[in-house]
């Protein structure tokens, strides 16, 4: 008979697996361009830093209804790694989806090849949107998040709730090791 903990952990894992697709559908697509029966979109929230100088991002090619009926799928979701140092990208994954967003088939290239971004193409638009420098607001948000992380680490290390308390403790330890000149012991006078 499985333990009570085993049942709870299996239930939690099952719940997680059921909710995972809902969390992944929180995409916010931005239309980059429309060409004939295609709409090319970028999920701005999916842009993440990968290796130094490169970013990962999801793009979507959405077909109009008539083209979707002919092709057998309504959209293609593409995960790409964009080399922001030199104009190029690699397709890491393609997911062909029906009208409700459910995957019909997926492709994961064994050896993704580097594709050069040519000026004036749709790929150049995607590349520019993914590799654009961060805005001042984005840099400020990242700096604030980093500061919060530092405060959290310092408060855990000191056992208190704030980085200021950790700084105060550090100063007290430093004062014991290196007392200020007015608190230093005066050598005993001979005699």
Buried (B, 14 or more C-beta within 10 A) or exposed (E): EEEEEEEEEEEEEEEEEEEEEEEEEEBEBEEBEEEEBBBBBBBBEBBEEBEEEBBBBBBBBBBEEEBBEEEEBBBBBBBBBBBBEEBBBBBBBBBBBEEEBEEEEEEEEEEBEEBEBEEEEBBEBBBEBBBEEEEEEEEEEEEEEEEEEEBEEBBEEBEBEEBEBBEEBEEEEEEEEEEEEEEEEEEEEEE
